[in-house]
Amino acid sequence: MPSDFEKQSYWQERFASETSWEWLESSKCFMSIIEPYLSALPDHGRPVRILQLGPGTSDLGNCFRSQGYLDVTNADYEPLALERGRQLEKAAFGDVKMKYVVADATQLEGDLPLSHKYDMVVDKSTVDAVCCGGKTALLRMASSIKKYLAEGGVWISLSYSSERFAIEQLPFDVEVIAKIPTPKLNESDPEVYHWCYLLRPS
């Protein structure tokens, strides 16, 4: 990814015209991976709380809502992305019930109340954009996410990299839960995959 993917100015310019875009895989594909882990979450006597980091213009939030998950917070540091999200939700359902919060994935403490814990945090290649800022940015993101996970909560991340979380001091145990082959232009092309990770606090 180009290094400017970590800069808010890049996303502001992009979302000025972009209304819908899916990174790496369709939301339907990502949901098929997520669903078994959603159903296995601990019962805290309340609706499942989901935090989506860097939703951009994806319809993943709408996929959660269509499955009956309404306590979904979509957090992006670019306000235009959140406006696009509201528009997509209203177009699909006729109203807006999910939450949209301006927040930086590497320092959520400044934007979200620490008293609000989430059962699942998801990102659809947001981690790849954050990593344009180096390993320190990824560690900040991981540390921040850990503070917001409820007991038994998990982080599920989709990335183009097979070594995205192969760094020291990561406060999570990491497991690859899906290895998704990408389409080939030619039969002789090498195999290329997208990787879905399950992260549990260590």
N, C-alpha and C positions, 0 to 999 in steps of 0.2 A: 504493500500500500504506500502511496506517496506520503511524505512526512507531514504535509499540511492537513491530513485527516485528523490530526490532534487539535487543530486550530478552530476556534468557534467561528472565525470569519469565513472559513471555507464553507461550513454548514449553513451559515446565514445566507450566503450567496446562492448556495445550491437549493435550499428550501424556498427561496424567493419564487422559483418557478416549478420546482418538483412537487407533485401532489401525491404520488404513490410510487414506491420502489421497494423491492425485496432483496435483502442481502443474502448471498450464498444459496439459500434454499427458500422454497415457498413456506409461508406460515403453516399451511396444512401439513407439510412434511415435518416441520419442527414440532408442531403440536402432536403428531403421532409418536414422536420420541418422548415428549414431555408427559403425556397423559398417564402412563403407568406410575410415574413418580408423584403426580398430583393425587392419584387415588390412594397412594401409600403413605401420604403425609399424616402425622399424628392429629388426633381430634382434640382441638383446644376449646371445644364448646362454642365456637363462633365460625362464621364463614371463613373459608381459606383466603388468606391475604397474599396477593402476588405483587411483586415489584418488577416492572420491566424497565431496564436501563437502556437509554438511547433508542427509543422506539423509532425515531426518524419518521418516515412516511410509510412504515410497514402496517399491515392490517392484523398483526399478531394479537393486539389488544382485542380487536373484534372477534377473533377466534376464541379467546378466553371467555368473552361475554356470551358468545353463542353457545358455549358449553355450560353456561349457568354460573360462571365465576364473575361476580359483580364488584368484589372488593379488590379492584386492580388499580394500582398506581403506575402511571406512565411518567417516567422522569427523564427529561432531556435538558441539556443546558442551552439549547437554542429554542426560544419561544415560538418561532415559526413552525418548528416540528410539532409542537404541542397543538398549535392551532390547526395544522393539517390533521392531526389525530382526532381532534374534536369533530372536524368536518367529516372524516371518514366514518366515525361512530354515528353521527347524526344521520348521515346518508344511509347507513345500513339498518339502523334501528328506530330512527325518528326522534331520538332524544339522546342526551348525554348523561351517563351514569358513572362512568369510570372517572378516576381522578387524573389530573394533568398537572405536573409540578415541575417548575424550573429547578434543576439540580445538576450538580457536577458529579459524575460517577466516581471521581477520585477523592471527593470530600463531601460525602452526603450529609455529614454532621452539620454543615452550615445551612442546609436547606430542608431537611426532614427531621421531625421530632424523634429523638432516640427512644421515646416511650412506645413508639409504633413499630412493632416487630412484624416481620414478614415470614410466611411459611415457605415461600419460594421466590427466589430472585432469578430472573432470566435476562440473558442478553443475546442478541442475534448479530454477532460480529462486532458489537460495540467494543469488546475487549481488544479486537484487532486494531481499531482506531486508537484506543487508549495507548496501546503498545507502541504507537508511533512516537510517543513521548519517552520510550525506554522502559527498562525494568522497574525503575523507581515508581513510575506512574502506575504500572500494573500492581505493584505491591501496595500502593496507596488505595487503589480500587478494591483490592482483596481485603485489606484491613477494614475499610469502610463498610463493605458488604457484610463482613462477619459481625459487626456491631448491630446490624439490623435484622439478623436472622433469629426467628423464634426457636425455641427448643425443638430439635428434630428437623429444623429447616434446612433447605438445600439451595445451592446455586447451580443452574444449568446454563452452559455457555456454548454457543456455536461459533466455530473458528475455522479459518482456512489452514491453520498451522497445526502440524502434528506434534509440535513441541511448545505450544503456547504457554503451558504452565510448568515447564521444566526449568524452574528457577528455585534458588535457595530462599529460605525464610518465608515461603508461602504458607499462610496459616490455614491451609486446607489440605485434606486428603483428596487426591484427584483420581478419577476413573473415567476411561473412555467408554461411553455407552452407545455410541454410533459412529460408524465410519461410512460416509456417504460418497459413493463414486460420482464424479462429475461427468457430464456428457463429453464424448470425444468427437472432434471434427473429422478425424481420420482413424481408421481401425488400427493403424500402426502407432498412434500417439500413446505416450506413457500414461499409466494410471495416475489420476489425480483425485484426491479425496477432500471432503470437508469433514471436520471432526466435531463431535458433540461430547462435551465433558460434563460429568457430575462431580460437584465439589461439596464436600462435607467439612465443617469446621474440625480442625485437628486439635 
